[in-house]
Amino acid sequence: MTTIILFTAAGLLFLAAVGIIAYTRHSLIMYTKKLSDCLDSMIAGDEEIAFEEEEDSLVGKVQAKMRKLYEILQSRTEDSQRNQKNLEKTISDLSHQVKTPIASIRMYQNILMRQGINEEDRMEFLRNAEKQVDKLEFLIQAMIKMSRLETGIVNVSPKSESVYQLVEAAVCDVALKAEAKNIGISVDCKETLLAYFDKKWTTEALFNIIDNAVKYTKEGGEIRISASATDFFIRIQVRDNGRGIEESHITEIFKRFYREPSAAEVEGVGIGLYLAREIITKEKGFIEVRSKIGIGSLFSLNLPIEP
């Protein structure tokens, strides 16, 4: 009797072991299949992948990690594609923009190679050619800055800085150009004001806005710069009494290479304001614009007080 019971128990244990092995094998096959299907979908770049991370199992836990990995890879792929598109657009824009100064330089070169040009005309053509070379150099430098910002090669590094020193540096950079047009620049900024910004790049942004005001303000005009604190931002305002901007064009002026139709005679390539907005946006700030034709414009740069 005892022998029968032992044999029966042994048989049941054997069957149980076989069942456990079969179940484990089946589970392992299903586990492997689900992971394999998931990996195949990731490799194929499928947009919709059936992750089962909500399932309270080993498969669910592993797939939760795989989803995170997939999202990271997708994000990097999208960044790479975005950078590629930006690079292609930059190259296309650069190619388009350099055509005019290069064509002008070639024209002046051909004229200067002719016989019988008097010295006065020769010097005039040389000066014009030099202006086109300067424009070309400025354009290339601006495009380099723009592409470095857009592709993330250079990142802004905001930290607590003096707003007074920022304004002072930007005004110094544009002072000679303003003096040449007899344009007065007044500054109202407390030396104690602090904000979070990258000093080098924000000086570039503020310079571009003040320089823009100088370009579009007539001789003998006035530019007033002030800085004050709001609840969350330091607001730097640049007010001029220049020609003003059409209200319908205000949203257009920050697009790269945009030029006001009525300002063809004013020097520039239409990159300054675009760069200014890119820089301030990267610092978690923003720019506001108000303008009236014949009265002038008010640009407000808002820089965060805290990171």
C-alpha positions in Angstrom: 0.0 0.0 0.0 2.8 2.3 1.0 4.6 1.5 -2.3 1.5 2.4 -4.3 1.1 5.7 -2.5 4.8 6.5 -3.1 4.5 5.6 -6.8 1.4 7.7 -7.1 3.0 10.7 -5.4 6.1 10.3 -7.5 3.9 10.2 -10.6 2.0 13.3 -9.6 5.2 15.1 -8.8 6.6 14.1 -12.2 3.4 15.3 -13.9 3.6 18.6 -12.0 7.2 19.0 -12.9 6.4 18.3 -16.5 3.6 20.8 -16.3 5.7 23.5 -14.7 8.5 22.9 -17.3 5.9 23.1 -20.1 4.3 26.2 -18.7 7.8 27.8 -18.1 8.8 26.9 -21.7 5.6 28.3 -23.1 6.0 31.5 -21.0 9.6 31.8 -22.1 8.6 31.4 -25.7 5.8 34.0 -25.4 8.2 36.3 -23.5 10.8 36.0 -26.2 8.2 36.4 -29.0 6.8 39.6 -27.4 10.2 41.1 -27.0 11.2 40.0 -30.5 8.1 41.6 -32.0 8.6 44.7 -30.0 12.3 45.0 -31.1 11.3 44.3 -34.7 8.8 47.1 -34.6 11.4 49.5 -33.1 14.0 48.5 -35.8 11.4 49.0 -38.5 10.6 52.4 -37.1 6.9 51.7 -36.7 5.0 54.7 -35.3 2.6 52.6 -33.3 4.2 49.9 -31.1 2.1 47.7 -28.8 4.0 48.0 -25.5 2.5 46.1 -22.5 4.2 48.0 -19.7 1.0 48.2 -17.7 1.0 44.4 -17.4 2.3 43.4 -14.0 4.8 40.9 -15.3 8.4 40.6 -16.3 7.4 41.3 -19.9 5.6 44.4 -18.8 8.5 45.7 -16.8 11.0 45.0 -19.6 8.7 46.7 -22.2 8.3 49.7 -19.9 12.1 50.1 -20.1 12.0 49.5 -23.9 9.3 52.2 -24.3 11.6 54.7 -22.6 14.5 53.7 -24.8 12.3 53.9 -27.9 11.1 57.4 -26.9 14.7 58.5 -26.4 15.7 57.1 -29.8 12.7 58.7 -31.4 13.5 62.1 -29.9 17.1 61.9 -31.1 16.0 60.9 -34.6 13.5 63.8 -34.7 16.3 66.2 -33.5 18.6 64.9 -36.2 16.0 65.3 -38.9 15.2 68.8 -37.7 18.9 69.7 -37.7 19.3 68.3 -41.2 16.3 70.4 -42.4 17.7 73.5 -40.7 21.1 72.9 -42.3 19.5 72.4 -45.8 17.5 75.6 -45.3 20.5 77.5 -44.1 22.6 76.4 -47.1 19.7 77.3 -49.5 19.3 80.7 -47.9 23.0 81.4 -47.9 23.2 80.5 -51.6 20.3 82.8 -52.4 21.6 85.7 -50.3 25.2 85.7 -51.6 24.1 85.9 -55.2 23.5 89.7 -55.2 26.7 90.9 -53.6 28.8 88.4 -55.7 27.0 89.6 -58.9 27.7 93.2 -57.9 31.4 92.5 -57.2 31.8 90.8 -60.6 30.1 93.8 -62.3 32.5 96.3 -60.6 35.4 94.0 -61.5 34.5 94.0 -65.1 34.1 97.8 -65.2 37.4 98.3 -63.5 39.2 96.1 -66.1 38.0 98.4 -68.9 40.4 100.9 -70.4 39.8 104.7 -70.2 38.2 104.9 -66.8 39.3 108.1 -65.0 40.7 107.9 -61.5 37.7 109.4 -59.8 35.3 106.9 -61.3 37.8 104.1 -60.6 37.9 105.0 -56.9 34.1 105.2 -56.8 33.7 101.7 -58.2 36.4 100.4 -55.8 34.4 101.8 -52.9 31.2 100.2 -54.1 33.0 96.9 -54.6 34.4 97.2 -51.0 30.9 97.8 -49.7 29.7 94.6 -51.3 32.6 92.6 -49.9 31.7 94.0 -46.4 28.1 93.0 -46.9 29.1 89.5 -48.0 31.4 89.1 -45.0 28.7 90.4 -42.6 26.2 88.0 -44.2 28.4 85.0 -43.8 29.3 85.8 -40.2 25.6 86.3 -39.4 24.7 83.0 -41.1 27.4 81.2 -39.1 26.0 82.6 -35.8 22.5 81.6 -36.9 23.3 78.1 -37.9 25.3 77.5 -34.7 22.4 78.6 -32.6 19.8 76.6 -34.6 21.7 73.4 -34.6 22.7 73.5 -31.0 26.5 73.7 -31.7 26.5 76.7 -29.4 24.2 76.8 -26.4 23.3 79.9 -24.4 24.4 79.6 -20.8 22.3 82.0 -18.7 23.5 83.1 -15.2 22.8 86.0 -12.9 24.3 89.1 -14.7 24.2 92.9 -14.4 21.6 94.4 -16.7 23.3 97.8 -16.5 26.6 96.2 -17.9 24.6 94.5 -20.6 23.0 97.7 -21.8 26.3 99.6 -21.5 28.1 97.0 -23.7 25.4 97.0 -26.4 25.2 100.9 -26.5 29.0 101.1 -26.8 29.0 98.8 -29.8 26.5 101.0 -31.7 27.6 104.4 -30.4 29.8 105.4 -33.4 27.0 104.5 -35.9 24.5 106.6 -33.9 27.0 109.5 -33.7 27.5 109.5 -37.4 23.7 110.1 -37.8 23.7 112.6 -34.9 21.2 110.3 -33.1 21.1 110.8 -29.3 21.0 107.7 -27.1 19.8 108.1 -23.5 19.9 105.3 -20.9 17.8 104.9 -17.7 18.9 101.7 -15.9 19.7 101.1 -12.3 23.1 99.4 -11.6 21.5 97.0 -9.1 19.2 95.3 -11.7 20.1 91.6 -12.2 18.6 89.0 -14.6 19.5 85.5 -15.9 21.0 85.6 -19.4 24.1 84.7 -21.4 26.1 87.9 -21.4 27.8 87.4 -24.8 24.7 86.3 -26.8 22.3 88.7 -25.1 24.7 91.6 -25.8 24.4 90.5 -29.4 20.6 90.4 -29.2 20.3 93.8 -27.6 22.9 95.3 -30.0 20.8 94.0 -33.0 17.7 95.8 -31.7 19.5 99.1 -30.9 21.3 98.9 -34.2 18.0 98.4 -36.0 16.6 101.5 -34.2 19.6 103.5 -35.4 19.2 102.3 -39.0 15.5 103.3 -39.2 15.8 106.6 -37.3 16.5 109.7 -39.3 19.5 112.0 -38.6 19.0 114.0 -35.4 16.6 111.4 -34.0 16.5 110.0 -30.5 16.7 106.5 -29.0 15.7 106.0 -25.3 16.7 102.8 -23.5 15.3 101.9 -20.1 15.2 98.9 -17.8 12.8 98.0 -15.0 11.7 95.0 -13.0 8.3 93.3 -13.3 7.1 90.3 -11.2 9.2 87.7 -13.1 11.2 89.6 -15.7 13.6 92.5 -16.2 12.2 94.5 -19.1 14.6 96.4 -21.3 12.8 98.8 -23.6 14.3 100.4 -26.7 12.2 103.3 -28.0 13.0 105.3 -31.1 11.2 108.1 -33.1 12.0 106.5 -36.5 9.8 105.6 -39.4 7.8 102.9 -37.6 6.5 99.5 -38.7 3.2 98.6 -40.3 1.1 96.8 -37.8 0.5 93.9 -40.2 4.3 93.5 -40.6 5.2 93.3 -36.9 4.9 89.5 -36.9 7.0 89.3 -40.1 10.1 91.3 -38.9 11.5 88.4 -36.9 11.6 86.1 -39.9 15.1 85.6 -41.2 15.9 87.7 -44.3 12.7 89.7 -43.9 13.1 93.3 -45.1 10.5 96.0 -44.9 9.3 96.7 -48.5 9.7 100.5 -48.0 13.3 100.1 -46.6 15.2 98.9 -49.5 17.7 101.8 -49.2 18.6 100.9 -45.6 21.6 98.7 -45.2 21.1 95.2 -43.8 20.2 91.6 -44.7 17.3 90.9 -42.4 19.0 88.6 -39.9 19.5 90.8 -36.8 16.0 90.6 -35.3 15.7 86.9 -36.1 18.9 86.3 -34.2 17.7 88.5 -31.3 14.5 86.5 -30.9 16.3 83.2 -31.1 18.7 84.2 -28.4 16.1 85.6 -26.0 13.7 82.6 -26.5 16.5 80.2 -25.7 17.0 82.1 -22.4 13.3 81.6 -21.6 12.5 85.3 -22.3 10.5 87.0 -25.0 10.4 90.2 -27.1 7.4 92.5 -27.5 7.0 95.1 -30.2 4.7 98.2 -30.6 5.0 100.6 -33.4 3.2 103.4 -35.3 4.1 104.7 -38.8 5.7 108.1 -38.6 6.0 108.0 -34.8 8.4 105.2 -34.0 8.8 101.8 -32.4 9.1 100.3 -29.0 11.0 96.9 -28.5 10.7 95.3 -25.1 13.2 92.5 -24.2 12.0 90.5 -21.2 14.7 88.6 -19.4 13.9 86.1 -16.6 14.8 87.2 -13.0 15.3 83.6 -11.9 16.4 80.5 -13.8 
